Amino acid sequence: MNIVSFFAGAGGLDLGFQKAGFNVIWANEYDKEIWETYEKNHPHTILDKRSLVNIPADDVPECDGIIGGPPCQSWSEAGAMKGIEDKRGQLFYDFIRILEAKQPKFFLAENVSGMLLGRHSEALENIKEMFRNAGVGYELSFEMVNARDYNVPQDRKRVIFVGIRKDLGFKYQFQKPNFPKLTLQETIYDLKDNVLPALPYNKTNGEQCALPNHEYMIGDFSTIFMSRNRVRSWDEQSFTIQAGGRHAPIHPQAPKMKLFNLLNAA
C-alpha cells in the first residue's frame, strides 16, 4: 500500500511503516536541518520541503494512507503548552485538510502525551471530531502508548490516532503489547568504555570519538524542566530522549554506571 508522510523528521515513523510492508512514496519536512538525514535514509521517497500550509492537496500523490506527527512543542509538558493556540499546534488542521481532500483508506497521527492535559481537552475533542468527520468520515481509534512496552529501552509516551475510512466497515483495535522489558544494559552496555566528555563549551570531539557522537555533555546540573542531567541505572530504561544532546550519552563516573539516557549513536 502506498502512503505519504507529513512532518517526516528524520524518517523514523516512515521506517516503521516500511518495515511493516508499506511503500512511502512521498514525504514532507520543512526543517532544512533534517533534509540530508531523511534523504540518505529514504532515497526512494520524494521529499517535499515546503511548509505544509503552502502545499495544495493536489500536489500530494494519491495514496492508501497518510501518516505523520504534527509538531509536538505546542502540546509538550516541556514547552509552553499553548496547544492549538500555537501556530505549530494548528498544523493539525492542515493534516486534516489534506486528509479530507485525499480520502485515503486510513491515517495515523501521533503526538506527545501532553495533549491529554486538562487545559487542552476542548481542543483535543475538536481535533478528534474533525478526524471522524473528514470527508466520508473515519472510524477513529485513540490511545496513549509507551515505547517501553514495545521492545524499546526508552520510557516515551505518545498519543496515537488511527482512522479507518467508514466505508471499509471496520475499526482499528489497539493490541496489548507482549514484549519483554528491554534495558539499557542489553542495548548499549558494550559502548560504556569508549564514551568521551565533550570539549569545553560542549564542543564535539568529532573524529576523536571511537564511535560517532559517542560523548556526553559537560557542565553543572540543569534546573530547566526536562533538561536536567537525569540518570538511570543499567537495569532500567531511558527517560524520554529530548532534542538536546544532554539527554543522550553515558556518564562514565556515575554510580552503577548510570546514564544520561541513551546515547546518540545507539
N, C-alpha and C positions, 0 to 999 in steps of 0.2 A: 504494500500500500504506500502511495506517495504522500508525504507530509511536508508541511512548511513550518518553519520555526521563527518565532519573534523573540526579541531580546535575547539573542542566542548566546551572548557572552563568549566564553572560550569553547562552548560546544559540548558541555558535559551532559545536558539533558538530551541533546541530539545523539550523542554517542550511545546513551542508554537505549534510545529507540532504535538505532541502527543495530545494536546487538540483539534486540528483540525481533529483528527481521523487517523493520520499516526502511523506506528509502527517503532520506531527507533531500529533497530536490532543490530547495531554496531556503535561505535564511536571511534574517535581518538583524543587524547590530550597528548601533550608532557610535559607539565608543571607539575612536581610532586606535587607542592603545591596545585593543584586543584583536583587531583585524588580522594581523600577521599570525597570531596563535591559532585563530579559527581556521584560516585558510590552509595552514600547514597540516592541521589535524583533519580537515574536511575538504580535501582537494577536489572532490567531485560535486560539491554543493555550490550553487550560485549564491554569493553573498551580496545582498543589497545593503549599502552603507548609509542610507538616508535615515532620518528620524521617521519613525512610524507615522507620526502625524502628517508627514508630507508624502506618504505613499498611497496613491489611489488604489482601491480594491482591485481594479482591472489590471494593475501591474503585478499582482500576486498570482502565481500559477494556480490552475485548477488542481485540487488535491483531495485526498481522502480524509486527512486530518490536519488540525492546527495545534501546535504546542507552543508553550512559552511561559516565562516567568517575568511579568512586568516588574520594573524596578522596585526593590523592597525597602529602600531607605524611608519612604513615606510612612511605612507601617511598622518599622523595626523599633523594638524597645531600646535599641542602642542609638536611635536617632531622635528627631524632633517629634515623631509620631503624629504628623499632621494628617496622615491618611489621604482621603480623597480631596482634601483642601490643597494638597501639594500637587503641582503640575505633574510630577512623576507618578503620583498615585492615580491621576486622571488618565494615565496611559492604559489603564484597564478598559476605558471606554473605546480607545482605538483598537484594542484587541477584539472587543465585541463588535465594533464597526466592520472589521474585516470578516469576522465570523459570520455575521448576518448576511454579508454580501456573497460569500463563497459557499455557505451552507455545506460544509464537509460532513462526512459521516460521524465524526467525533472531534472533540477537542480536549486538551489537558492544559490547565493553567496551575501554576504553583506560586506560593508566596510565603512569607515568614509568619510565624505563629502570632506575632503582634497584631495581625488582623483581627484576632479573636478578642482583643481587649474591649471592654465595655464602651469606651469612647468612640469606637469605630462600628458599633453594632448596626446603626442605621445605614451607614454606607455599605457595610458588608451585605446586609439584606437586599439593598438596592442592586448591588452587583449580581447576587445570586438570581434575583428576579429577572434581570436583563439577560443573563445566560439562559434561563429557562425559556424566555420569550423571543430569543433571537431567531428571526426568520420563521421557519415552520415549527420551531421550538425544539428544545433538548431536554431529555431526562437527565437531571443533574444529580450527581453523587458528590459528596463533600465530606472530607475527613482530614484531621491532623495526623500526620505520621512522623516517625522519628527514624532517622538514618541508622541509629544504633541497632534497630531491630531488623535491619536488612543487610547484615554481614558487613557493616561499615564501622570502623573504630572511631566514631565521632558522634557525640550527642548533638544532633542537629534536627530540630523540629521544623516541619514545613506543612502548610495548609495546601491540600490538593483538591482542585476542582476537576471532575471528569464529566463530560457531557456526551450523551449518545443521541443522535437525531431521532426524534419521536417516531418517524415513520418506519424505523428499523425494528421497533417493537420490543426493546429490552432495556434494562438499566444496568449500568456497571456496578458490580459488587466488590468492595474492597476486601481483600483476603487477609486473614490473620497471619502475620509472618511467623515462620517457624525456623529461623536461622539461629545457630549458636552465637553467643556473645563473642565478638572479635576484639581482642585487647590490643593496646599499643605495643606490648612486648611481642605479640605474634606478628605484628605488622612491620615495625621499624627497629627492633632491638639490635639488629645486625649493623645499624648505622651509628651506634652510640659512641664508638671510639674515633670517629672521623669528624665530628662536629667542631666548628671553629667559632670563636667570638667574632662579632663584627669589628671592623676597624673604627677608629674614632669618628664620632658623629654618625655612627651606624652605617658607614660606607661598607660596601661589599668587599670580600676578599677576592672576588672574581675567579680567575683561573687557578688561584691557590687552593680553592676548595677541592677536596678529594671527590666530592660529588656536587653537581651544580646546585647552587642555592643552599647548601647544607651548612648553615651558620645561624647563630642566634643573635638577637638584638641585645645591646648592652644598655646600661642606664638604670636609674632608680625605679622603684615601684611606682606604677602609674595610678593616679586616683580617678582617671576617666572611666566611667561605667563601660564595662565590656572591653576595656583596653588595659585591664590590669594584667600583671605578669602572673597569671593563674597557672597552677601546676597540677598535674595528675600523676598518679603512680603508674608504673608499667602494667599493673594488672587491671587498670581502668581504661576507659575510653576518653578520647579527647573532648574538651569543650568545643563548642561551635567555633569553627575557624573563621576569623574575620578577614577583611581585605588586607590589613596591615601585616607585615612580617612578624610583628611582636607575638603573634599567636601561633606561629608555625614551628619553631625549632626546639631542639632539645637543650636543656641547661645541664651541662656535664657535672657541675658541682652540687646539684640539688640532691637532698636526701633520697635514698632509694631510687636514684636516677629518675626523679620526677621530670615532667615535661612542661614546656610552654606550649603544649599541644603538638599536633602533627607537624612535621617539618615540610617545607615547601617541596622538597624533592621526593617525598614519599608518594 
